[in-house]
Amino acid sequence: MEGVLSRGDRRLSKVIERALHNGCKLDSWTEYFDFSKWMQSFAEEGIDPEFYLRERGRNEVLPWEHLDSLVKKEFLWNERMRAATGAPIEDCFTGRCDQCGACDFKKIQPVHADKYNEVPRFRSWIQQETKLRLRLTKAGLMKYLSHLEYIKAIERAVRRARLPVAYTEGFHPVPKTSFSPALAIGVESLAEYADITMSSYVAPKLIEEKLNSELPDGISVVEASELPVRAPSLGSIITEMKYEVILTVSPPDIQVIIDKFIHGSEFIIYLEHKKKPIDAKQFITKLRTENGLIKFGINITASGSISPYLFIKNLFGLDDEAMGSLKITKIDVRFGKGS
């Protein structure tokens, strides 16, 4: 099928449409691909797929021949014949010119599109880079977004708002952004952070307004502030994440459990995905109850961190049903040195 579609002509558009109506969807996934439906679609349109898989003759008009790449068809045919016999071909930059058609015959150099050399280099249109730090919420249905999906949602909102975001240079430019450490799926947050670099100055208040008009419900910018362009990334300066928990099914001896954790020498939790035990005491700070809420901090260390869900589940011995009704909210972060 890949051979037919890559070597076919415009008549295949009818076959593709027919295949869609016959139920061909998500066909790049092996478990969904149904070869018989494609053959049925070819038959219904009266087209033989083998016609596109045969060897083409030298003088045959090719489906893509109306596209001019400057390289002559005659040259490509000769290249094919030489490849079949294993004949060596000289590099035209250092050896003989094979007259492929891509050169201007004055300079051994491929011919580019008109005015190609007039396109300015990327940095030439950057007026004044400015870096902004955004504090955002992630609540409601948005708490079920993965970290990468959450980043994509923000980047798309930036594009929709037509903000002049700066991009990295190189072969694959990406927006100059950095985000606070990943939030566990299912946890709401009042303190997500994102640093975004703009290619020209935009007032923080204006960015806040423009983004909030484009972000999905559940994600919103609470505050925007300007930073030095070379300020350290969020991942290097956030040292603690602070949480509060509402237990819908509360053990009767919450304070006893918390006191036992605080005064214990260790609290071992087994990480199934890493196949090893860890001591949660090295990560958890300021565990307490306050106004009916359980509050604590989680340190981010060189050895990693721990999920707030995993900690609460093990601390109170909750089952999966009780964990499903749990409400955990990230309420703040602590910035370390260099922030």
CORHUMO-V443606 format. One record per residue. N is the residue number from 0. RES is the residue in one small letter. D_LAST is the distance of its C-alpha to the last C-alpha in whole Angstrom. Layout:
# CORHUMO-V443606
n | res | d_last
N | RES | D_LAST
N | RES | D_LAST
This chain:
# CORHUMO-V443606
n | res | d_last
0 | m | 56
1 | e | 53
2 | g | 56
3 | v | 57
4 | l | 54
5 | s | 53
6 | r | 57
7 | g | 58
8 | d | 59
9 | r | 58
10 | r | 61
11 | l | 59
12 | s | 57
13 | k | 60
14 | v | 59
15 | i | 55
16 | e | 56
17 | r | 59
18 | a | 57
19 | l | 54
20 | h | 57
21 | n | 58
22 | g | 55
23 | c | 53
24 | k | 50
25 | l | 47
26 | d | 49
27 | s | 46
28 | w | 46
29 | t | 49
30 | e | 50
31 | y | 50
32 | f | 52
33 | d | 56
34 | f | 58
35 | s | 61
36 | k | 60
37 | w | 59
38 | m | 62
39 | q | 64
40 | s | 62
41 | f | 63
42 | a | 67
43 | e | 66
44 | e | 66
45 | g | 68
46 | i | 66
47 | d | 66
48 | p | 63
49 | e | 65
50 | f | 66
51 | y | 62
52 | l | 62
53 | r | 65
54 | e | 65
55 | r | 65
56 | g | 68
57 | r | 68
58 | n | 69
59 | e | 67
60 | v | 65
61 | l | 62
62 | p | 59
63 | w | 57
64 | e | 59
65 | h | 58
66 | l | 55
67 | d | 55
68 | s | 53
69 | l | 55
70 | v | 56
71 | k | 60
72 | k | 61
73 | e | 64
74 | f | 61
75 | l | 59
76 | w | 63
77 | n | 64
78 | e | 60
79 | r | 61
80 | m | 65
81 | r | 63
82 | a | 61
83 | a | 63
84 | t | 65
85 | g | 62
86 | a | 63
87 | p | 60
88 | i | 59
89 | e | 58
90 | d | 54
91 | c | 55
92 | f | 53
93 | t | 55
94 | g | 58
95 | r | 60
96 | c | 60
97 | d | 61
98 | q | 60
99 | c | 58
100 | g | 58
101 | a | 54
102 | c | 55
103 | d | 56
104 | f | 58
105 | k | 57
106 | k | 54
107 | i | 53
108 | q | 50
109 | p | 50
110 | v | 50
111 | h | 47
112 | a | 47
113 | d | 48
114 | k | 46
115 | y | 43
116 | n | 43
117 | e | 42
118 | v | 39
119 | p | 36
120 | r | 33
121 | f | 30
122 | r | 28
123 | s | 30
124 | w | 30
125 | i | 26
126 | q | 26
127 | q | 22
128 | e | 19
129 | t | 17
130 | k | 14
131 | l | 13
132 | r | 11
133 | l | 14
134 | r | 15
135 | l | 18
136 | t | 21
137 | k | 23
138 | a | 26
139 | g | 30
140 | l | 31
141 | m | 28
142 | k | 27
143 | y | 29
144 | l | 27
145 | s | 26
146 | h | 23
147 | l | 24
148 | e | 26
149 | y | 24
150 | i | 22
151 | k | 25
152 | a | 26
153 | i | 23
154 | e | 24
155 | r | 27
156 | a | 26
157 | v | 24
158 | r | 28
159 | r | 30
160 | a | 28
161 | r | 29
162 | l | 25
163 | p | 25
164 | v | 22
165 | a | 22
166 | y | 23
167 | t | 23
168 | e | 26
169 | g | 29
170 | f | 31
171 | h | 29
172 | p | 27
173 | v | 24
174 | p | 22
175 | k | 18
176 | t | 16
177 | s | 14
178 | f | 14
179 | s | 13
180 | p | 15
181 | a | 19
182 | l | 20
183 | a | 24
184 | i | 27
185 | g | 28
186 | v | 25
187 | e | 24
188 | s | 21
189 | l | 19
190 | a | 16
191 | e | 16
192 | y | 13
193 | a | 14
194 | d | 12
195 | i | 16
196 | t | 17
197 | m | 20
198 | s | 22
199 | s | 23
200 | y | 22
201 | v | 22
202 | a | 21
203 | p | 19
204 | k | 21
205 | l | 24
206 | i | 22
207 | e | 21
208 | e | 25
209 | k | 26
210 | l | 24
211 | n | 26
212 | s | 29
213 | e | 29
214 | l | 27
215 | p | 29
216 | d | 30
217 | g | 27
218 | i | 24
219 | s | 23
220 | v | 20
221 | v | 19
222 | e | 17
223 | a | 16
224 | s | 13
225 | e | 13
226 | l | 10
227 | p | 11
228 | v | 13
229 | r | 11
230 | a | 8
231 | p | 7
232 | s | 9
233 | l | 8
234 | g | 11
235 | s | 9
236 | i | 6
237 | i | 8
238 | t | 10
239 | e | 13
240 | m | 15
241 | k | 17
242 | y | 21
243 | e | 24
244 | v | 28
245 | i | 31
246 | l | 34
247 | t | 37
248 | v | 39
249 | s | 38
250 | p | 39
251 | p | 41
252 | d | 40
253 | i | 36
254 | q | 35
255 | v | 37
256 | i | 35
257 | i | 32
258 | d | 33
259 | k | 35
260 | f | 31
261 | i | 30
262 | h | 32
263 | g | 33
264 | s | 32
265 | e | 31
266 | f | 31
267 | i | 32
268 | i | 32
269 | y | 33
270 | l | 32
271 | e | 34
272 | h | 33
273 | k | 32
274 | k | 35
275 | k | 33
276 | p | 33
277 | i | 29
278 | d | 28
279 | a | 26
280 | k | 26
281 | q | 23
282 | f | 21
283 | i | 22
284 | t | 21
285 | k | 22
286 | l | 25
287 | r | 27
288 | t | 29
289 | e | 29
290 | n | 31
291 | g | 33
292 | l | 29
293 | i | 28
294 | k | 24
295 | f | 22
296 | g | 19
297 | i | 18
298 | n | 16
299 | i | 15
300 | t | 16
301 | a | 18
302 | s | 21
303 | g | 20
304 | s | 20
305 | i | 23
306 | s | 24
307 | p | 24
308 | y | 28
309 | l | 29
310 | f | 28
311 | i | 30
312 | k | 33
313 | n | 33
314 | l | 32
315 | f | 35
316 | g | 37
317 | l | 37
318 | d | 39
319 | d | 38
320 | e | 40
321 | a | 38
322 | m | 35
323 | g | 36
324 | s | 36
325 | l | 33
326 | k | 30
327 | i | 26
328 | t | 24
329 | k | 20
330 | i | 19
331 | d | 15
332 | v | 12
333 | r | 10
334 | f | 6
335 | g | 6
336 | k | 6
337 | g | 4
338 | s | 0
